[in-house]
């Protein structure tokens, strides 16, 4: 495969029966992105109106895959990201969930600027030293849309993590280990290919989409940039569990999670920025 095209990014969105959110996601990308980019949307066998909407868009590259034999929704999502990466021919690859919306102009340029000064001109460095100066991934952990006091309270009452640290118990499955999430994460395409990395999950170890990939980058001494949720929250809005919530016949969520989700949806969808995007049909053309 030829070298990735420098100075350009591929944004990969995975769709599965989330018409309203996918429309908002794509329109927000179109509205706020100035950095040279293309958009790949991988549809996971939706066979519904969201797929019909995607087929009508001329500015995206739509890839349809059958996920009938996939063991889980999380696996399907990871497999779809791998398909997008396989078709990526640009310097940067951005994973983005369909329930993630861009909310700031110049967002991609600012995220990619984090890759500057990566030290690739250190010619005499060892292999590990070169890796340690090469930024390969820019992203963040969970983006909390709850008030700060509630987030702090949640952390303060996380007795399970406190007990683990107090007793110095090992964390073999990486459950508590930090990782940049695929809700919106920028990767160097050439590094992912060089290392043969995949977004696929390791279900036996409880690893979710992109988690194993991130661990492998870090464990192989590559440098990553971890933005705080506050900083990433300047660029994007993420409605967690949207796919599950709008498809209750296929996924199960706790009642508490559904109530929280519905409150967030009402708040976000009624905001002025979201209403302006949804009212601008020209963003589809």
C-alpha positions, -999 to 999 in steps of 0.1 A, spaced: 0 0 0 13 35 -8 23 60 18 -6 79 34 -13 113 20 3 140 42 -16 169 55 -50 152 52 -72 132 76 -99 105 73 -128 107 97 -144 73 102 -179 72 116 -196 38 123 -234 38 119 -259 13 132 -296 24 132 -290 59 146 -304 82 118 -309 114 139 -276 112 156 -256 101 125 -272 131 106 -262 155 133 -227 140 136 -220 142 98 -235 177 95 -214 190 124 -183 176 108 -192 194 75 -199 226 93 -169 229 116 -140 212 97 -115 232 78 -85 209 79 -84 188 46 -103 156 53 -126 130 39 -153 111 57 -158 73 56 -190 60 71 -191 22 77 -226 9 81 -231 -22 102 -259 -38 83 -285 -13 95 -311 -20 67 -332 10 78 -338 46 71 -303 56 84 -287 36 56 -310 52 30 -300 86 43 -263 77 40 -268 65 4 -282 99 -5 -250 117 6 -225 124 -21 -197 139 1 -190 108 21 -176 74 12 -201 48 24 -190 12 31 -216 -14 39 -207 -45 58 -227 -74 71 -224 -78 108 -249 -107 111 -222 -131 123 -205 -107 147 -206 -119 184 -216 -85 198 -224 -49 191 -190 -38 205 -173 -63 182 -192 -50 152 -182 -14 160 -145 -24 163 -146 -44 131 -161 -15 113 -133 8 124 -108 -17 111 -126 -16 77 -124 22 77 -87 20 86 -81 -4 58 -96 21 33 -78 51 48 -51 66 26 -44 98 46 -18 107 73 -43 108 101 -72 84 110 -100 97 133 -124 73 149 -157 89 158 -189 76 172 -222 84 155 -234 100 188 -205 124 188 -210 159 175 -185 186 167 -192 219 184 -162 241 176 -147 255 144 -111 244 137 -115 215 161 -95 191 139 -67 215 132 -63 220 169 -62 183 177 -37 176 149 -15 204 161 -8 182 192 13 160 169 38 189 162 74 185 175 74 148 176 111 144 173 113 123 142 145 141 132 165 124 161 185 102 137 207 85 163 180 75 187 174 39 195 142 22 182 125 26 216 137 62 219 124 71 185 90 56 195 90 75 227 93 108 208 67 99 181 32 110 190 9 84 176 -25 91 193 -44 121 205 -76 117 224 -93 117 258 -111 94 283 -147 97 291 -163 131 285 -185 138 315 -216 159 307 -226 159 344 -218 188 368 -183 188 381 -194 183 417 -212 151 407 -181 138 389 -160 146 419 -185 128 442 -185 98 420 -147 95 421 -146 101 459 -171 72 464 -154 48 441 -145 24 469 -137 -5 445 -108 14 429 -97 27 463 -96 -8 477 -76 -20 447 -50 7 451 -48 3 489 -42 -34 486 -20 -29 455 -39 -55 437 -29 -62 401 -51 -51 373 -47 -80 348 -76 -71 325 -69 -33 324 -104 -25 336 -92 5 356 -64 14 333 -67 47 314 -71 47 276 -80 72 249 -115 63 238 -127 59 202 -155 85 206 -131 109 190 -95 99 187 -68 109 162 -42 83 152 -12 82 128 -22 59 101 13 47 92 21 37 128 -11 16 131 -3 -2 99 34 -6 107 25 -22 140 -3 -43 126 -28 -29 152 -65 -35 152 -95 -19 169 -110 -54 176 -118 -62 212 -103 -88 234 -135 -101 250 -117 -127 271 -99 -99 289 -129 -75 290 -113 -50 266 -136 -27 246 -132 -12 211 -98 6 208 -87 -2 243 -64 -30 234 -50 -9 205 -42 19 229 -26 -4 254 -4 -18 227 8 16 216 17 26 251 33 -8 259 54 -6 227 68 28 239 49 51 216 40 85 229 3 94 232 -14 126 242 -42 124 267 -64 155 267 -86 162 298 -123 157 294 -126 195 299 -104 202 269 -119 176 246 -153 188 257 -145 221 240 -145 204 206 -171 176 208 -203 165 226 -208 128 232 -241 112 241 -230 78 255 -251 47 249 -271 63 221 -271 33 198 -283 11 227 -310 35 239 -326 41 205 -326 3 198 -341 -11 230 -353 -42 212 -316 -52 206 -297 -38 235 -304 -38 273 -296 -8 295 -303 -2 331 -333 21 338 -310 45 356 -288 48 325 -318 53 302 -331 81 324 -298 98 325 -295 94 287 -329 109 281 -321 140 302 -289 145 283 -307 141 249 -333 166 258 -307 191 269 -283 187 240 -309 184 212 -326 216 224 -294 236 224 -291 264 198 -260 250 182 -276 216 176 -309 231 163 -290 253 139 -271 223 125 -303 202 121 -321 231 104 -293 235 78 -301 209 51 -274 224 29 -249 205 50 -261 173 34 -251 185 -1 
